[in-house]
Amino acid sequence: MRSSARFPNGVPVGGGEYLPPADFLLMAGFLTYEVPLAPTRARAAAESILRAVLSAATAGGFPSSDVLDTLMSKKEKSARVLELAEDAARAIGDTEAFLRLLQTTGVSMEGDL
């Protein structure tokens, strides 16, 4: 996935840190499925992001959104999960397209996650 000029390092996650879109997708899955003690607001925001990303990836031609979601829900950590996440992010487009998608969720990176 190519990065844009505005966000050459990926998706900004605060504190000057950035994640590649695929890693951000995996983070949303992690918060959704693996952190039951996380604040309800954070888990709901992560799930909103996860659903939006998987839906957009499917619309972009990624055929395995259900498989990726199932593997994340089973807390699988493997090369296959990473590869699927990368393919899903690639189906959405570049980093700018991923960021535009995140904006449609209404989730605030500072306040919700």
DSSP file (Angstrom, degrees, kcal/mol; ACC not computed):
  #  RESIDUE AA STRUCTURE BP1 BP2  ACC     N-H-->O    O-->H-N    N-H-->O    O-->H-N    TCO  KAPPA ALPHA  PHI   PSI    X-CA   Y-CA   Z-CA
    1    1 A M              0   0    0      0, 0.0     2,-0.3     0, 0.0    93,-0.1   0.000 360.0 360.0 360.0 131.9    0.0    0.0    0.0
    2    2 A R        -     0   0    0     88,-0.1    93,-1.5     1,-0.0     2,-0.2  -0.609 360.0-133.3 -86.1 147.4    1.4    3.3   -0.9
    3    3 A S        -     0   0    0     -2,-0.3     2,-0.2    91,-0.2    91,-0.0  -0.595  20.5-119.6 -91.9 159.2    1.4    6.2    1.6
    4    4 A S        -     0   0    0      3,-0.6     6,-0.2    -2,-0.2    -1,-0.1  -0.488  22.4-111.3 -93.6 168.9    0.3    9.6    0.7
    5    5 A A  S    S+     0   0    0      1,-0.2    -1,-0.1    -2,-0.2    -2,-0.0   0.847 117.3  52.6 -66.2 -33.5    2.4   12.8    0.9
    6    6 A R  S    S+     0   0    0      1,-0.3    -1,-0.2     2,-0.1     3,-0.1   0.871 124.8  23.3 -73.1 -36.6    0.3   14.1    3.8
    7    7 A F  S >  S+     0   0    0      1,-0.1     3,-1.5     2,-0.0    -3,-0.6  -0.607  70.4 162.5-128.1  70.9    0.7   11.0    5.9
    8    8 A P  T 3  S+     0   0    0      0, 0.0    -5,-0.1     0, 0.0    -1,-0.1   0.724  76.3  50.1 -65.9 -19.6    3.9    9.3    4.7
    9    9 A N  T 3  S-     0   0    0      1,-0.3     2,-0.3    -3,-0.1     9,-0.1   0.426 114.1-108.0-100.1   1.1    4.1    7.2    7.8
   10   10 A G    <   -     0   0    0     -3,-1.5    -1,-0.3    -6,-0.2    -6,-0.1  -0.830  69.6  -3.5 114.5-152.1    0.6    5.8    7.9
   11   11 A V  E    S-A   19   0A   0      8,-3.7     8,-2.1    -2,-0.3     2,-0.2  -0.715  70.9-124.4 -86.1 121.7   -2.4    6.4   10.1
   12   12 A P  E     +A   18   0A   0      0, 0.0     6,-0.3     0, 0.0     3,-0.1  -0.490  31.1 175.7 -69.0 130.5   -1.7    8.9   12.9
   13   13 A V  E     -     0   0A   0      4,-2.7     5,-0.2     1,-0.3     2,-0.1   0.254  51.0 -87.6-119.0  10.0   -2.5    7.3   16.3
   14   14 A G  E >  S+A   17   0A   0      3,-0.7     3,-1.9     1,-0.0    -1,-0.3  -0.065 101.7  59.2 103.6 156.3   -1.3   10.0   18.6
   15   15 A G  T 3  S-     0   0    0      1,-0.3     3,-0.1    -3,-0.1    -1,-0.0   0.755 128.2 -63.5  60.8  26.0    1.9   11.0   20.3
   16   16 A G  T 3  S+     0   0    0      1,-0.3     2,-0.3     0, 0.0    -1,-0.3   0.594 104.7 133.0  76.3   9.2    3.6   11.3   17.0
   17   17 A E  E <   -A   14   0A   0     -3,-1.9    -4,-2.7     2,-0.0    -3,-0.7  -0.680  35.3-168.5 -96.3 149.8    3.1    7.6   16.3
   18   18 A Y  E     -A   12   0A   0     -2,-0.3    -8,-0.1    -6,-0.3   -11,-0.0  -0.963   6.1-159.1-134.5 150.1    1.8    6.1   13.0
   19   19 A L  E     -A   11   0A   0     -8,-2.1    -8,-3.7    -2,-0.3   -10,-0.0  -0.977  28.2-111.4-125.7 143.5    0.5    2.7   12.0
   20   20 A P     >  -     0   0    0      0, 0.0     4,-2.2     0, 0.0     3,-0.5  -0.423  40.7-108.0 -61.6 150.5    0.2    1.2    8.5
   21   21 A P  H  > S+     0   0    0      0, 0.0     4,-2.4     0, 0.0     5,-0.2   0.864 119.4  54.3 -51.8 -40.4   -3.5    0.8    7.6
   22   22 A A  H  > S+     0   0    0      1,-0.2     4,-2.2     2,-0.2     5,-0.1   0.911 109.3  47.5 -61.9 -41.5   -3.3   -3.0    7.9
   23   23 A D  H  > S+     0   0    0     -3,-0.5     4,-2.4     2,-0.2    -1,-0.2   0.871 109.7  53.4 -66.9 -35.9   -1.9   -2.7   11.4
   24   24 A F  H  X S+     0   0    0     -4,-2.2     4,-2.2     2,-0.2    -2,-0.2   0.908 107.8  51.1 -64.4 -40.5   -4.6   -0.1   12.3
   25   25 A L  H  X S+     0   0    0     -4,-2.4     4,-2.1    -5,-0.2    -2,-0.2   0.929 110.8  48.1 -60.1 -45.7   -7.2   -2.7   11.1
   26   26 A L  H  X S+     0   0    0     -4,-2.2     4,-2.7     1,-0.2    -2,-0.2   0.865 108.5  54.5 -64.2 -35.9   -5.7   -5.3   13.3
   27   27 A M  H  X S+     0   0    0     -4,-2.4     4,-2.8     2,-0.2     5,-0.2   0.917 107.3  50.5 -62.8 -42.1   -5.6   -2.9   16.2
   28   28 A A  H  X S+     0   0    0     -4,-2.2     4,-2.2     1,-0.2    -2,-0.2   0.910 111.8  47.9 -62.3 -41.2   -9.4   -2.3   15.7
   29   29 A G  H  X S+     0   0    0     -4,-2.1     4,-2.7     2,-0.2     5,-0.4   0.906 110.5  52.0 -64.2 -41.1   -9.9   -6.1   15.7
   30   30 A F  H  X>S+     0   0    0     -4,-2.7     4,-2.9     1,-0.2     5,-0.5   0.940 112.4  44.4 -60.1 -49.0   -7.8   -6.5   18.8
   31   31 A L  H  X5S+     0   0    0     -4,-2.8     4,-0.5     1,-0.2    -1,-0.2   0.875 115.6  49.4 -64.1 -36.4   -9.8   -3.8   20.7
   32   32 A T  H  <5S+     0   0    0     -4,-2.2    -2,-0.2    -5,-0.2    -1,-0.2   0.921 128.6  16.8 -67.7 -44.5  -13.1   -5.3   19.5
   33   33 A Y  H  <5S+     0   0    0     -4,-2.7    -2,-0.2    -5,-0.2    -3,-0.2   0.680 127.1  39.9-107.5 -20.7  -12.4   -8.9   20.4
   34   34 A E  H  <5S+     0   0    0     -4,-2.9    -3,-0.2    -5,-0.4     3,-0.1   0.464  98.2  64.9-117.9  -0.2   -9.5   -9.2   22.8
   35   35 A V    ><< +     0   0    0     -4,-0.5     3,-1.9    -5,-0.5    -1,-0.2  -0.605  47.9 164.7-124.8  72.7   -9.8   -6.4   25.4
   36   36 A P  T 3  S+     0   0    0      0, 0.0    -1,-0.1     0, 0.0     7,-0.1   0.738  77.5  54.8 -63.3 -21.2  -13.0   -7.0   27.4
   37   37 A L  T 3  S+     0   0    0     -3,-0.1     3,-0.1     2,-0.0    -2,-0.0   0.457  81.5 112.1 -92.2   0.0  -11.9   -4.6   30.1
   38   38 A A  S <  S-     0   0    0     -3,-1.9     5,-0.1    -7,-0.2    -3,-0.0  -0.373  87.4 -81.6 -65.4 152.2  -11.4   -1.7   27.7
   39   39 A P     >  -     0   0    0      0, 0.0     4,-2.3     0, 0.0     3,-0.4  -0.252  37.3-121.6 -55.3 142.5  -13.9    1.1   28.1
   40   40 A T  H  > S+     0   0    0      1,-0.2     4,-2.6     2,-0.2     5,-0.2   0.871 112.6  55.9 -53.7 -40.9  -17.1    0.4   26.4
   41   41 A R  H  > S+     0   0    0      1,-0.2     4,-2.2     2,-0.2    -1,-0.2   0.898 108.0  47.4 -61.5 -41.6  -16.7    3.6   24.3
   42   42 A A  H  > S+     0   0    0     -3,-0.4     4,-2.6     2,-0.2    -2,-0.2   0.906 112.7  48.4 -67.5 -42.3  -13.3    2.5   23.0
   43   43 A R  H  X S+     0   0    0     -4,-2.3     4,-2.3     2,-0.2    -2,-0.2   0.901 112.3  49.1 -65.7 -40.0  -14.6   -1.0   22.1
   44   44 A A  H  X S+     0   0    0     -4,-2.6     4,-2.2    -5,-0.2    -2,-0.2   0.903 112.0  48.7 -65.5 -40.7  -17.6    0.4   20.3
   45   45 A A  H  X S+     0   0    0     -4,-2.2     4,-2.2    67,-0.3    -2,-0.2   0.923 111.6  49.5 -64.2 -44.3  -15.4    2.8   18.4
   46   46 A A  H  X S+     0   0    0     -4,-2.6     4,-2.9     1,-0.2    -2,-0.2   0.903 111.0  49.4 -62.2 -41.6  -13.1    0.0   17.4
   47   47 A E  H  X S+     0   0    0     -4,-2.3     4,-2.8     2,-0.2     5,-0.2   0.889 108.6  53.2 -66.3 -37.9  -15.9   -2.1   16.3
   48   48 A S  H  X S+     0   0    0     -4,-2.2     4,-2.1     2,-0.2    -2,-0.2   0.919 112.4  45.0 -60.8 -43.4  -17.4    0.7   14.2
   49   49 A I  H  X S+     0   0    0     -4,-2.2     4,-2.9     2,-0.2     5,-0.3   0.934 112.2  51.8 -64.6 -46.9  -14.0    1.1   12.5
   50   50 A L  H  X S+     0   0    0     -4,-2.9     4,-2.6     1,-0.2     5,-0.2   0.927 111.5  46.2 -57.2 -47.7  -13.6   -2.6   12.0
   51   51 A R  H  X S+     0   0    0     -4,-2.8     4,-2.3     1,-0.2    -1,-0.2   0.910 114.0  48.5 -63.2 -42.7  -17.1   -2.9   10.4
   52   52 A A  H  X S+     0   0    0     -4,-2.1     4,-2.5    -5,-0.2    -2,-0.2   0.920 113.2  46.9 -64.7 -43.4  -16.4    0.1    8.1
   53   53 A V  H  X S+     0   0    0     -4,-2.9     4,-2.6     2,-0.2    -2,-0.2   0.934 113.8  46.7 -66.1 -46.4  -13.0   -1.2    7.0
   54   54 A L  H  X S+     0   0    0     -4,-2.6     4,-2.2    -5,-0.3    -1,-0.2   0.891 113.6  49.4 -64.2 -37.9  -14.2   -4.7    6.3
   55   55 A S  H  X S+     0   0    0     -4,-2.3     4,-2.4    -5,-0.2    -2,-0.2   0.930 113.1  46.0 -65.3 -45.4  -17.2   -3.4    4.4
   56   56 A A  H  X S+     0   0    0     -4,-2.5     4,-1.7     2,-0.2    -2,-0.2   0.875 111.0  53.2 -65.8 -37.0  -15.1   -1.0    2.3
   57   57 A A  H  <>S+     0   0    0     -4,-2.6     5,-2.9     2,-0.2    -1,-0.2   0.919 109.3  48.7 -64.1 -42.2  -12.5   -3.8    1.6
   58   58 A T  H ><5S+     0   0    0     -4,-2.2     3,-1.8     1,-0.2    -2,-0.2   0.931 110.6  50.6 -61.1 -45.7  -15.3   -6.0    0.4
   59   59 A A  H 3<5S+     0   0    0     -4,-2.4    -1,-0.2     1,-0.3    -2,-0.2   0.802 107.1  56.3 -62.2 -28.4  -16.6   -3.3   -1.8
   60   60 A G  T 3<5S-     0   0    0     -4,-1.7    -1,-0.3    -5,-0.2    -2,-0.2   0.370 131.8 -90.2 -86.3   4.7  -13.1   -2.8   -3.1
   61   61 A G  T < 5S+     0   0    0     -3,-1.8    -3,-0.2     1,-0.3    -2,-0.1   0.486  78.3 142.4 104.0   3.5  -12.9   -6.4   -4.2
   62   62 A F    > < -     0   0    0     -5,-2.9     3,-0.5    -6,-0.2    -1,-0.3  -0.699  29.6-169.3 -78.7 116.7  -11.4   -8.1   -1.1
   63   63 A P  T 3  S+     0   0    0      0, 0.0     3,-0.2     0, 0.0    -1,-0.1   0.468  70.6  63.3 -88.5  -0.4  -13.3  -11.5   -1.0
   64   64 A S  T 3>  +     0   0    0      1,-0.2     4,-2.7     2,-0.1     5,-0.2   0.030  54.1 119.4-118.8  28.2  -12.2  -12.6    2.5
   65   65 A S  H <> S+     0   0    0     -3,-0.5     4,-2.7     1,-0.2     5,-0.2   0.911  81.7  49.6 -59.3 -41.9  -13.6  -10.0    5.0
   66   66 A D  H  > S+     0   0    0     -3,-0.2     4,-2.4     2,-0.2    -1,-0.2   0.902 111.3  49.2 -64.0 -40.1  -15.7  -12.7    6.7
   67   67 A V  H  > S+     0   0    0      2,-0.2     4,-2.6     1,-0.2    -2,-0.2   0.943 112.6  47.0 -64.0 -47.6  -12.6  -15.0    7.0
   68   68 A L  H  X S+     0   0    0     -4,-2.7     4,-2.5     1,-0.2     5,-0.2   0.920 112.7  49.5 -60.8 -44.8  -10.5  -12.2    8.5
   69   69 A D  H  X S+     0   0    0     -4,-2.7     4,-2.5    -5,-0.2    -1,-0.2   0.913 111.5  49.1 -61.5 -43.1  -13.2  -11.1   10.9
   70   70 A T  H  X S+     0   0    0     -4,-2.4     4,-1.4     2,-0.2    -2,-0.2   0.926 111.1  49.1 -63.0 -44.9  -13.6  -14.7   12.1
   71   71 A L  H  <>S+     0   0    0     -4,-2.6     5,-2.5     1,-0.2    -2,-0.2   0.911 112.5  48.0 -62.2 -41.8   -9.9  -15.2   12.6
   72   72 A M  H ><5S+     0   0    0     -4,-2.5     3,-1.8     1,-0.2    -1,-0.2   0.909 108.6  54.1 -64.8 -40.1   -9.6  -12.0   14.5
   73   73 A S  H 3<5S+     0   0    0     -4,-2.5    -1,-0.2     1,-0.3    -2,-0.2   0.788 107.1  51.9 -65.2 -25.4  -12.6  -13.0   16.7
   74   74 A K  T 3<5S-     0   0    0     -4,-1.4    -1,-0.3    -3,-0.2    -2,-0.2   0.324 115.9-119.4 -90.8   7.0  -10.8  -16.2   17.5
   75   75 A K  T < 5 +     0   0    0     -3,-1.8     2,-0.3     1,-0.2    -3,-0.2   0.774  52.1 168.8  62.8  29.3   -7.8  -14.2   18.5
   76   76 A E      < -     0   0    0     -5,-2.5     2,-0.5    -6,-0.2    -1,-0.2  -0.568  18.3-169.9 -75.9 133.4   -5.6  -15.8   15.9
   77   77 A K        +     0   0    0     -2,-0.3     2,-0.3     4,-0.1     3,-0.0  -0.956  32.3 126.8-123.2 109.4   -2.3  -14.2   15.3
   78   78 A S  S  > S-     0   0    0     -2,-0.5     4,-2.0     1,-0.1     5,-0.2  -0.951  73.3 -98.0-154.7 168.5   -0.6  -15.6   12.3
   79   79 A A  H  > S+     0   0    0     -2,-0.3     4,-2.6     1,-0.2     5,-0.2   0.849 121.9  58.6 -61.2 -33.5    1.1  -14.7    9.0
   80   80 A R  H  > S+     0   0    0      2,-0.2     4,-2.6     1,-0.2    -1,-0.2   0.916 104.6  48.7 -63.8 -43.4   -2.2  -15.5    7.4
   81   81 A V  H  > S+     0   0    0      2,-0.2     4,-2.5     1,-0.2    -2,-0.2   0.925 112.6  48.4 -62.9 -44.2   -4.1  -12.9    9.4
   82   82 A L  H  X S+     0   0    0     -4,-2.0     4,-2.4     2,-0.2    -2,-0.2   0.919 111.8  49.5 -62.0 -43.6   -1.5  -10.2    8.7
   83   83 A E  H  X S+     0   0    0     -4,-2.6     4,-2.4     2,-0.2    -2,-0.2   0.910 111.5  48.6 -63.0 -42.6   -1.6  -11.1    5.0
   84   84 A L  H  X S+     0   0    0     -4,-2.6     4,-2.6     2,-0.2    -1,-0.2   0.907 110.9  50.9 -63.6 -41.1   -5.4  -10.8    4.9
   85   85 A A  H  X S+     0   0    0     -4,-2.5     4,-2.5     2,-0.2    -2,-0.2   0.905 110.8  48.8 -63.2 -41.0   -5.3   -7.5    6.8
   86   86 A E  H  X S+     0   0    0     -4,-2.4     4,-2.4     2,-0.2    -2,-0.2   0.909 112.1  48.5 -64.6 -41.4   -2.8   -6.2    4.3
   87   87 A D  H  X S+     0   0    0     -4,-2.4     4,-1.8     2,-0.2    -2,-0.2   0.897 111.5  50.4 -64.8 -39.7   -5.0   -7.4    1.4
   88   88 A A  H  X S+     0   0    0     -4,-2.6     4,-0.9     2,-0.2    -2,-0.2   0.936 112.3  46.3 -63.5 -46.4   -8.0   -5.8    3.0
   89   89 A A  H >X S+     0   0    0     -4,-2.5     4,-1.3     1,-0.2     3,-0.8   0.897 110.5  53.5 -63.4 -40.2   -6.2   -2.4    3.4
   90   90 A R  H 3< S+     0   0    0     -4,-2.4    -1,-0.2     1,-0.2    -2,-0.2   0.858 101.8  59.3 -62.8 -35.5   -4.9   -2.6   -0.1
   91   91 A A  H 3< S+     0   0    0     -4,-1.8    -1,-0.2     1,-0.2    -2,-0.2   0.769 103.6  52.8 -65.2 -24.9   -8.5   -3.1   -1.5
   92   92 A I  H << S-     0   0    0     -4,-0.9     2,-0.3    -3,-0.8    -1,-0.2   0.839 112.6-123.8 -78.7 -34.3   -9.4    0.2    0.1
   93   93 A G     <  -     0   0    0     -4,-1.3    -1,-0.3    -3,-0.1   -33,-0.0  -0.939  48.9 -15.3 128.6-151.1   -6.6    2.1   -1.5
   94   94 A D  S  > S-     0   0    0     -2,-0.3     4,-2.1   -93,-0.1   -91,-0.2  -0.117  77.7 -85.8 -82.2-176.4   -3.8    4.3   -0.3
   95   95 A T  H  > S+     0   0    0    -93,-1.5     4,-2.7     1,-0.2     5,-0.2   0.882 127.8  55.4 -60.5 -39.9   -3.4    5.8    3.2
   96   96 A E  H  > S+     0   0    0      1,-0.2     4,-2.5     2,-0.2    -1,-0.2   0.918 108.1  48.6 -60.0 -43.2   -5.4    8.9    2.2
   97   97 A A  H  > S+     0   0    0      2,-0.2     4,-2.1     1,-0.2    -1,-0.2   0.900 111.4  50.5 -63.4 -40.2   -8.4    6.6    1.1
   98   98 A F  H  X S+     0   0    0     -4,-2.1     4,-2.3     2,-0.2    -2,-0.2   0.918 110.9  48.6 -63.0 -43.3   -8.1    4.7    4.4
   99   99 A L  H  X S+     0   0    0     -4,-2.7     4,-2.0     2,-0.2    -2,-0.2   0.886 108.9  52.8 -65.1 -39.0   -8.1    8.0    6.4
  100  100 A R  H  X S+     0   0    0     -4,-2.5     4,-1.2     1,-0.2    -1,-0.2   0.909 109.2  50.5 -62.0 -40.7  -11.2    9.2    4.5
  101  101 A L  H >X S+     0   0    0     -4,-2.1     3,-0.6     1,-0.2     4,-0.6   0.928 107.6  52.6 -61.7 -45.1  -12.9    6.0    5.3
  102  102 A L  H ><>S+     0   0    0     -4,-2.3     3,-1.2     1,-0.3     5,-0.7   0.880 104.1  57.4 -59.1 -37.8  -12.0    6.4    9.0
  103  103 A Q  H ><5S+     0   0    0     -4,-2.0     3,-1.1     1,-0.3    -1,-0.3   0.837  98.3  60.9 -62.8 -31.7  -13.5    9.9    8.9
  104  104 A T  H <<5S+     0   0    0     -4,-1.2    -1,-0.3    -3,-0.6    -2,-0.2   0.699  93.7  65.1 -69.7 -17.2  -16.9    8.5    7.8
  105  105 A T  T <<5S-     0   0    0     -3,-1.2    -1,-0.2    -4,-0.6    -2,-0.2   0.717  99.5-133.6 -77.3 -19.6  -17.1    6.4   11.0
  106  106 A G  T < 5 +     0   0    0     -3,-1.1     2,-0.4    -4,-0.5    -3,-0.1   0.584  55.9 144.8  76.8   8.5  -17.4    9.5   13.1
  107  107 A V      < -     0   0    0     -5,-0.7     2,-0.6   -62,-0.1    -1,-0.3  -0.664  43.6-143.3 -84.4 132.5  -14.8    8.1   15.5
  108  108 A S     >> -     0   0    0     -2,-0.4     4,-2.7     1,-0.1     5,-1.1  -0.852   1.2-153.4 -95.4 123.3  -12.4   10.5   17.1
  109  109 A M  T  45S+     0   0    0     -2,-0.6     4,-0.2     1,-0.2    -1,-0.1   0.846  97.0  43.9 -63.8 -31.7   -8.9    9.1   17.5
  110  110 A E  T  45S+     0   0    0      3,-0.1    -1,-0.2     1,-0.1    -2,-0.0   0.870 126.2  26.7 -80.8 -37.9   -8.4   11.4   20.5
  111  111 A G  T  45S+     0   0    0      2,-0.1    -2,-0.2     1,-0.1    -1,-0.1   0.767 125.7  36.8-100.6 -26.5  -11.7   11.0   22.3
  112  112 A D  T  <5       0   0    0     -4,-2.7   -67,-0.3     1,-0.1   -66,-0.2   0.795 360.0 360.0-100.2 -31.9  -13.0    7.5   21.4
  113  113 A L      <       0   0    0     -5,-1.1    -4,-0.1    -4,-0.2    -3,-0.1   0.440 360.0 360.0-103.6 360.0  -10.0    5.2   21.2
